[in-house]
Amino acid sequence: MAHLYRITQKGQVTIPAKLRRKFGIAPHTFVTFSQDKQAITMAPARGILSLAGKGKQGVPKHLLGLSAKEIRRRTWELVAREVVNRAR
């Protein structure tokens, strides 16, 4: 079932509460976006990204003390692995 939603000037859209509950999307949850020729798909992130919010300021406890650059590197490494796994 599709519903029509307006994108804000900042590129934001509200995810309906029913869908947030169904897919476990809580505040500070990371999501991934993928695309094909016809659509954009959003899904809750898995692995390291799904732990966000467990530590201070939304950083998982095991990443506390690392530089932003290192956290970004590890995050993109995980995202790349997830993309490869989904493509299989």
Helices and strands as residue ranges (DSSP letters): H 17-23, E 31-35, E 40-44, G 47-51, G 56-58, G 61-63, H 68-87
